[in-house]
Amino acid sequence: MTKTECATEPTEDDDRDDSHLDDVEVGAGCTEIWEHLAEKRDE
C-alpha cells in the first residue's frame, strides 16, 4: 500500500475489532484516521 492509498472497506469475511475507529467521522480520510489513532495512543 502506498502513502496515498487507504485500506479498503472490510468484507463480511473480515473478523476484526474496529471499535477503535468508532469516533472517526464518516468520510474521514487517511490523515484524519491517523490523527485519531495517534490521539488515542497518547491517552
C-alpha positions in Angstrom: 0.0 0.0 0.0 1.4 3.4 -0.9 1.2 6.6 1.1 -1.8 7.8 -0.9 -3.9 4.7 -0.6 -6.2 3.8 2.2 -7.4 0.4 3.3 -10.4 -0.9 1.5 -13.8 -1.4 3.2 -13.9 -4.6 5.2 -15.8 -7.6 3.8 -18.1 -10.0 5.6 -15.1 -12.4 5.8 -13.1 -9.9 7.9 -13.3 -10.8 11.6 -11.6 -7.9 13.4 -12.3 -5.4 16.1 -12.8 -1.9 14.6 -14.1 -0.4 17.8 -11.0 1.9 18.0 -12.5 3.7 14.9 -15.9 4.3 16.4 -15.2 8.1 16.9 -13.9 8.7 13.4 -16.3 10.7 11.3 -17.9 9.1 8.2 -15.9 10.2 5.2 -12.7 10.9 7.1 -9.6 10.5 5.0 -6.3 8.7 5.9 -4.8 11.8 7.6 -7.8 12.2 9.9 -7.8 8.5 10.8 -4.0 8.6 11.6 -4.5 11.7 13.7 -7.4 10.0 15.6 -5.2 6.9 16.2 -2.3 9.0 17.4 -4.5 10.8 19.9 -5.8 7.5 21.3 -2.3 6.2 21.6 -1.3 9.3 23.6 -4.1 8.7 26.1 
